[in-house]
């Protein structure tokens, strides 16, 4: 069966004023949908048609199938990004996640600084991630469609730093977008659930 465009986990205007409904209309309704449609065309009539999204990504990466990898990975990345945010997000993590962030980065403020720096310094299009890497929390950045899945890492959170993620609301002010993500949008419950599932 072909893949469907995943629904947003909240209303299109739920993250305003930080991310507008107009941005979601383009980012989710146009960009994300295009990746889903392109991937469906690329897997139709192939052995990939019966695979999970993660299996398609891994196979395309292994085979060097750039077109399939880019579209499939971007389907995954965007779905993960929507869930990395929530209305009235931000605040501070609790429990094991908080302990691990304190241990890995020296505190929440230091984590925010390092995550923001990763996103700001990603040249061109890409992503900033909080990942679990062989038991350790790390902040990484990836270019274009690249993602932790193909590097043996478990994604806990991500922020999209492609220009279409923020340009309608923040123009060229990527640092301000990342700060808004960290202060008002980040979904710590989602990160904690991903950490618990990986443990």
C-alpha positions as CSV (number, residue, x, y, z in Angstrom):
1,X,0.0,0.0,0.0
2,X,1.3,3.5,-0.7
3,X,2.3,5.7,2.2
4,X,-0.1,8.5,3.3
5,X,0.9,12.0,4.4
6,X,0.9,11.8,8.2
7,X,-1.5,14.2,9.9
8,X,0.0,17.0,12.0
9,X,-0.3,16.1,15.8
10,X,-1.9,19.5,16.4
11,X,-3.9,22.1,14.5
12,X,-2.1,24.1,11.9
13,X,-2.3,27.3,14.1
14,X,-1.5,25.6,17.4
15,X,2.2,26.7,17.4
16,X,1.5,30.3,16.5
17,X,3.0,32.9,16.8
18,X,6.2,30.9,16.6
19,X,5.2,28.8,13.6
20,X,2.2,30.1,11.7
21,X,-0.6,28.2,10.0
22,X,0.7,29.6,6.7
23,X,4.1,28.0,7.3
24,X,2.4,24.6,8.0
25,X,0.2,24.9,4.9
26,X,3.4,25.1,2.8
27,X,5.8,23.0,5.0
28,X,3.4,20.1,5.8
29,X,0.8,20.5,3.0
30,X,3.3,21.1,0.1
31,X,6.9,20.0,1.1
32,X,6.1,17.0,3.2
33,X,3.4,15.9,0.9
34,X,5.7,16.1,-2.1
35,X,8.2,13.8,-0.4
36,X,5.5,11.3,0.3
37,X,4.2,11.4,-3.3
38,X,7.7,11.1,-4.7
39,X,8.6,8.2,-2.5
40,X,5.4,6.4,-3.5
41,X,6.2,6.8,-7.2
42,X,9.8,5.5,-6.6
43,X,8.7,2.4,-4.7
44,X,5.7,1.4,-6.8
45,X,6.2,-2.0,-8.4
46,X,9.5,-2.6,-6.6
47,X,10.5,-4.8,-3.6
48,X,10.5,-1.7,-1.5
49,X,6.7,-1.4,-1.8
50,X,6.1,-3.8,1.1
51,X,8.8,-2.5,3.4
52,X,8.5,-0.2,6.3
53,X,9.6,3.4,6.0
54,X,12.7,2.7,8.1
55,X,13.6,-0.4,5.9
56,X,13.2,1.7,2.8
57,X,15.6,4.4,4.2
58,X,18.2,1.8,5.2
59,X,18.0,0.0,1.9
60,X,18.2,3.1,-0.2
61,X,21.2,4.3,1.9
62,X,23.0,1.0,1.4
63,X,22.3,0.8,-2.3
64,X,23.2,4.5,-2.9
65,X,19.8,5.2,-4.3
66,X,19.9,9.0,-3.7
67,X,16.5,9.8,-5.0
68,X,14.7,7.2,-2.9
69,X,16.8,8.0,0.2
70,X,16.3,11.7,0.0
71,X,12.5,11.4,-0.3
72,X,12.0,8.6,2.2
73,X,14.3,10.2,4.8
74,X,12.5,13.5,4.4
75,X,9.2,11.8,5.0
76,X,10.6,10.3,8.2
77,X,12.4,13.5,9.3
78,X,9.4,15.7,8.9
79,X,7.1,13.4,10.8
80,X,9.6,13.3,13.6
81,X,10.0,17.1,13.5
82,X,6.3,17.7,13.9
83,X,6.3,15.4,17.0
84,X,9.4,17.1,18.4
85,X,7.2,20.1,19.0
86,X,3.9,20.7,20.9
87,X,1.7,23.6,21.9
88,X,2.9,25.2,25.1
89,X,6.1,23.3,24.7
90,X,9.5,24.3,26.1
91,X,10.2,24.4,29.8
92,X,12.5,21.8,31.2
93,X,12.8,18.0,30.9
94,X,12.3,15.8,34.0
95,X,13.4,12.4,35.3
96,X,16.0,10.4,33.5
97,X,16.1,12.7,30.5
98,X,16.9,15.7,32.7
99,X,19.6,13.7,34.5
100,X,21.2,12.6,31.2
101,X,21.1,16.1,29.8
102,X,22.8,17.5,32.9
103,X,25.4,14.7,32.8
104,X,26.1,15.1,29.0
105,X,26.0,18.9,28.7
106,X,26.3,20.3,32.2
107,X,22.8,21.6,32.4
108,X,19.7,22.7,30.4
109,X,21.2,26.1,29.4
110,X,24.3,24.5,28.1
111,X,22.3,22.0,26.1
112,X,20.2,24.8,24.6
113,X,23.4,26.7,23.7
114,X,25.0,23.7,22.0
115,X,21.8,22.7,20.2
116,X,21.2,26.2,18.9
117,X,24.9,26.4,17.8
118,X,24.5,23.1,15.9
119,X,21.5,24.4,14.0
120,X,22.9,27.8,13.3
121,X,26.2,26.4,12.0
122,X,24.6,23.8,9.7
123,X,25.6,25.3,6.4
124,X,22.8,25.3,4.0
125,X,19.8,23.0,4.5
126,X,19.7,20.3,7.2
127,X,18.7,19.3,10.7
128,X,19.9,19.7,14.4
129,X,19.3,16.6,16.5
130,X,19.5,15.3,20.0
131,X,20.5,11.6,19.7
132,X,21.4,8.6,21.8
133,X,24.7,7.3,20.5
134,X,25.9,4.0,22.1
135,X,24.3,5.0,25.4
136,X,25.4,8.6,25.4
137,X,23.4,11.8,24.6
138,X,24.9,13.8,21.8
139,X,23.9,16.8,19.7
140,X,24.6,16.4,16.0
141,X,23.7,18.1,12.8
142,X,23.0,16.6,9.4
143,X,22.8,18.0,5.9
144,X,19.9,17.8,3.6
145,X,18.0,14.5,4.2
146,X,20.6,12.7,6.3
147,X,19.4,11.4,9.6
148,X,20.7,9.5,12.7
149,X,19.0,6.2,11.7
150,X,21.6,5.4,9.1
151,X,24.5,6.2,11.5
152,X,23.5,3.7,14.3
153,X,22.0,6.5,16.4
154,X,18.6,6.9,18.0
155,X,16.9,10.3,17.4
156,X,15.3,11.9,20.5
157,X,14.5,15.3,19.1
158,X,15.1,17.3,15.9
159,X,14.7,20.8,14.5
160,X,14.4,21.5,10.8
161,X,16.8,24.2,9.7
162,X,15.9,24.2,6.0
163,X,14.9,27.7,5.1
164,X,11.3,26.7,4.3
165,X,10.9,25.7,7.9
166,X,11.2,29.2,9.2
167,X,11.4,31.8,6.4
168,X,7.8,33.0,6.4
169,X,7.9,33.6,10.1
170,X,11.5,34.6,10.8
171,X,12.9,35.5,7.4
172,X,16.7,35.0,7.6
173,X,16.8,34.9,11.4
174,X,17.6,31.2,11.9
175,X,19.0,31.8,15.4
176,X,15.7,33.3,16.5
177,X,13.8,30.4,15.1
178,X,16.0,27.9,17.0
179,X,15.6,29.9,20.2
180,X,11.8,29.9,19.8
181,X,11.9,26.1,19.2
182,X,14.0,25.6,22.4
183,X,12.0,28.0,24.6
184,X,8.4,27.5,23.5
185,X,8.0,24.5,21.2
186,X,10.3,21.7,22.2
187,X,8.4,18.5,23.2
188,X,10.3,17.0,26.1
189,X,7.7,14.3,26.6
190,X,8.4,13.0,23.1
191,X,12.1,13.0,23.7
192,X,11.7,11.1,27.0
193,X,9.4,8.5,25.4
194,X,12.1,8.0,22.6
195,X,14.8,7.6,25.3
196,X,12.7,5.1,27.3
197,X,11.9,3.1,24.1
198,X,15.6,2.9,23.3
199,X,16.7,1.8,26.7
